[in-house]
Amino acid sequence: MKAVQMEKYTKQIQVEIKNIEIPEINNHEVLIKVKATGVNPLDILIMNGSIRMIADYDFPLTLGNELSGVIEAVGKDVVEFEVGDHVYTRLPINKIGAFAEYAAVHEDAISVMPKNLSFIEAAAVPLTALTAYQALHDVLHVQPNKKLFIPGGTGGFGMMALPIAKSMGLYVITSGSERGRSRTLSIGADQFINYREENYVDLLSNIDYVIDTLGAKEIKTELAILKPQGKLVSLKALPNYRFAVENNFPIWKKLLFGLVGARLDRLAVKQNKEYRFLFVSANGWQLQKLTKLIEDEDIKPAIDSVYNFDDINMALNKVSAGHSEGKVIITF
């Protein structure tokens, strides 16, 4: 089969398509014939070694974190899925490999696709939807009728996080460029801030929750708009000691992440607020729950562009450059 592989960590956005063996499945895995796969900033971070402290991989490594496709074989202990099922998944962190014609995936990581989505649309969902759900439900433990701010919420993440947040009863505020205003409001945003003309810190206060998508430089400002006891979860800033503990990392990583995240922790504690960090994990049960929401509300992910598999380097460079208005997808 064809697969996109890398031989070592590198800052160059240049990968090779190789012919390798179709993976063998164990008793609890399914073999998926891949129809489409999402390309994410996470793929760039894996390539350049930025997340080695969270997930360090052996080489050669087949890249890719999310996909949609059709089950071609099931392990003998798999009971929830069968050959022919249309499924989608965020692959387990320790066994990625979505940029390939076939992928072996543990049954606990997959869900049947939403009936209202095509393979291309479904491939755009797992990573962003699970990130949003885990941020809101698992980390922030949000309560209805509270205020949530998502800076930079007009991209692929925001387009999925917004309807999920609204389904939890939140008042949702987001910011972005003006061209994203109408689409963002149409899917449920209660307030939109044009970041080119307005500064959210001048407009917002007493916010209950923030999902940071911008990174460490913005954390101080985002904390400033939170009410006392308010919570911030970052998808892009720095991991901290609490993150290491919750992920059962060895003691040396707990100490290291404690040092790395200490400044942001102190900043939050000083203001009687809470700083958290999230690295999204595979979870088929949560994905099944999100599938029902996507079907019931007819949620459609934002798609920026679609590339053929042979154009993988163009797709990776597109994502690396940023400013995508939605998800970049690879099809076979």
Rosetta blueprint (number, residue, H / E / L):
1 M L
2 K E
3 A E
4 V E
5 Q E
6 M E
7 E L
8 K L
9 Y L
10 T L
11 K L
12 Q L
13 I L
14 Q L
15 V L
16 E E
17 I E
18 K E
19 N E
20 I L
21 E L
22 I L
23 P L
24 E L
25 I L
26 N L
27 N L
28 H L
29 E E
30 V E
31 L E
32 I E
33 K E
34 V E
35 K E
36 A E
37 T E
38 G E
39 V E
40 N L
41 P H
42 L H
43 D H
44 I H
45 L H
46 I H
47 M H
48 N L
49 G L
50 S L
51 I L
52 R L
53 M L
54 I L
55 A L
56 D L
57 Y L
58 D L
59 F L
60 P L
61 L E
62 T E
63 L L
64 G L
65 N L
66 E E
67 L E
68 S E
69 G E
70 V E
71 I E
72 E E
73 A E
74 V E
75 G L
76 K L
77 D L
78 V L
79 V L
80 E L
81 F L
82 E L
83 V L
84 G L
85 D L
86 H E
87 V E
88 Y E
89 T E
90 R E
91 L L
92 P L
93 I L
94 N L
95 K L
96 I L
97 G L
98 A L
99 F L
100 A E
101 E L
102 Y E
103 A E
104 A E
105 V E
106 H E
107 E H
108 D H
109 A H
110 I E
111 S E
112 V E
113 M L
114 P L
115 K L
116 N L
117 L L
118 S L
119 F H
120 I H
121 E H
122 A H
123 A H
124 A L
125 V L
126 P H
127 L H
128 T H
129 A H
130 L H
131 T H
132 A H
133 Y H
134 Q H
135 A H
136 L H
137 H H
138 D H
139 V H
140 L L
141 H L
142 V L
143 Q L
144 P L
145 N L
146 K L
147 K E
148 L E
149 F E
150 I E
151 P L
152 G L
153 G L
154 T L
155 G L
156 G H
157 F H
158 G H
159 M H
160 M H
161 A H
162 L H
163 P H
164 I H
165 A H
166 K H
167 S H
168 M L
169 G L
170 L L
171 Y E
172 V E
173 I E
174 T E
175 S E
176 G E
177 S L
178 E H
179 R H
180 G H
181 R H
182 S H
183 R H
184 T H
185 L H
186 S H
187 I L
188 G L
189 A L
190 D L
191 Q E
192 F E
193 I E
194 N E
195 Y L
196 R L
197 E L
198 E L
199 N L
200 Y H
201 V H
202 D H
203 L H
204 L L
205 S L
206 N L
207 I E
208 D E
209 Y E
210 V E
211 I E
212 D E
213 T L
214 L L
215 G L
216 A H
217 K H
218 E H
219 I H
220 K H
221 T H
222 E H
223 L H
224 A H
225 I L
226 L E
227 K E
228 P E
229 Q E
230 G E
231 K E
232 L E
233 V E
234 S E
235 L L
236 K L
237 A L
238 L L
239 P L
240 N L
241 Y H
242 R H
243 F H
244 A H
245 V H
246 E H
247 N L
248 N L
249 F L
250 P L
251 I H
252 W H
253 K H
254 K H
255 L H
256 L H
257 F H
258 G H
259 L H
260 V H
261 G L
262 A H
263 R H
264 L H
265 D H
266 R H
267 L H
268 A H
269 V H
270 K H
271 Q L
272 N L
273 K L
274 E E
275 Y E
276 R E
277 F E
278 L L
279 F L
280 V L
281 S L
282 A L
283 N L
284 G H
285 W H
286 Q H
287 L H
288 Q H
289 K H
290 L H
291 T H
292 K H
293 L H
294 I H
295 E H
296 D H
297 E H
298 D L
299 I L
300 K L
301 P L
302 A L
303 I E
304 D E
305 S E
306 V E
307 Y E
308 N E
309 F H
310 D H
311 D H
312 I H
313 N H
314 M H
315 A H
316 L H
317 N H
318 K H
319 V H
320 S H
321 A H
322 G L
323 H L
324 S L
325 E L
326 G L
327 K E
328 V E
329 I E
330 I E
331 T E
332 F L
